[in-house]
Amino acid sequence: MKKSIFLILLVLLLMTGCDVNTAKGNYKEGTYFGTKEYESYGKKYVVTATIYVDNNGLIKSCFLDSTYIKDDINTTKKTLGDAYGMKETSAGIGKIPGGAEWYEQAKVIEDKVVAEQNLDWVKYDETGTKLDGVSGVTISANDYIEAIGNALNQAK
């Protein structure tokens, strides 16, 4: 009996120290999709962004991908993973030590969207989107940011 009372008191004491997240976001709950078509080396591709917003209006996840044709097979850049072959190129630019594959750089953008809860952190110049200030990203992100923006506009 004494052990039970002690355990109950201990549990109550531990629960009083817990923080309940009551943060409210700026979006409607749901899953939103944004796309952006683009052309590269004469081939047409589609970028997709999927944004999940929880019941508190907070962005909980962001998923980016892009269609891609490799060896005459339609696939996506994330599906290709390391076979996409961007690591050496990004290493050569000199901004990511050892380089990073497309999916690794996309993950940095995805995480940044969730952390910032918007796209206000994206900088623009005369050439478009500038993500040099985001460590770990050398990819040209205009189309990816536009697809995310299209999804977020639906969530407003």
N, C-alpha and C positions, 0 to 999 in steps of 0.2 A: 504494500500500500504506500509506504513512504517513498519507494522507488518510483511509483507511478506519479505521485504528486510532484516529486523532484523533476521527472521527465517533462511533465506538463508545464511546470514553471520554466524549465530550461527552454522548451520550444517557444513559449510565449515571449520570453526574454529575447530569443534570437529573432523572432518575427518582428519585434518592435524596432529592430535595427535595420530592417529591410526597407529599401527605397522603392516606391512604386513609380514607374515611369508614367507621368501624366502629360508628357509633351504632346503638343498638337501641331500638326503640319498644315500645309496650305493646299492640300490636294484632296480629291474625292477618292474614297476607297475603291479599289478595283485593279485590274490588270489592263494596261494600255500598250498599244502597239504603234510604233512610228516607222515609216520607211522612207528611203531616199534612193532613187535610181541614179546611177552614174555610169559613165563610159570610161574605159581604160584600155589603151592599146587596141582600139576598135571593137572591143567587146563590151556588152552591156551587163551591168551587175546591179544588185539591189542590197542595200544596207538595211538591216532590221534592228530595231531597238524595242525591247520589252521591259516595261517598268511596272513593278508591283507596289501598290500603295496600300498600307494597312488601314484599319478602322480608325486610327488616330490621325490619318491624313499624312503619314510619314512615308517617304520612299524607303522601302525595305530591300528592294533589289533592282538591279539594272542589268540587262543582258544584251550584249551587242554581237552581231555576226554579219557576215557579208557573203553573198553568193560568190562563187569563184569557179573558173574552169581550169582544170589542170590535166594535162595529157588527154584533152578532149572529153573529160568527164566533168559533169556539173556536180559541184560539191559546195562546201562553205569553208571559209578560212579557219574557223574553230575546229571543224572536222579534220582538216589537214594537220592541225597542230604543228609539230616541229617540221613536217614535210613542206609547209608553206615556204620555208627557207628565207626568213627575214633576219634571222639572228646575225649573220655575217654583215649584212648591209647596215643594220643599226649599230653594230660595233664599229664599223668603218666611219660612221658619222661622228663617233667619238663622244656622244652624250650619255651612252649607257655602257659602262664598263662590261666588256664581254658580250654585249648585244642582248637583244630580247626578241623573241618571236612575236608575231602579230597578236596571238591570243593573250600573251603576257602583257603586252601594252594595252590591249583592249580591257583587260582586267583592271589596270590602273585607272582608266577612265570610268569604268563601271563603279569601282569603289569610291572614286572622287564624287560622282553624282550622288551616291548614297550618303556619304559623309557631309557634303555641302547642302543636300536637299534642294538643289537647283542647278542652273548652268551659269550663275552669276560669276563664277570663277574663270570662265573661258574668256580669253583676251582675243581681240581681233586686230588685224592690221590690213594693209592694202592687198595682201594675198589671201586673206580669209582668216580662218581659225588659227590661233597661235597657242600651242600647248607646251612651249619650251619651259614654261614655269612649272609644269607638272613633271616631276622627276619620274623617269622611266618611260617616257612617251616620245617617240620620234616620228610616228606615223602621221600622215596628213589626215587630219581629223574633221575636215569640213563636213563631209557627208555623214559621219557618225554623230557629230554634234547636232546636225540638222534632224536626223532621225530621232534622236533623244528628245529634242525640242518639240517635234511633232507629237510624240507620245505624251510629253508633259502638258502640252496645250490641251489635249483631250481630258487630262486629269484635273484641270482647273475648274 
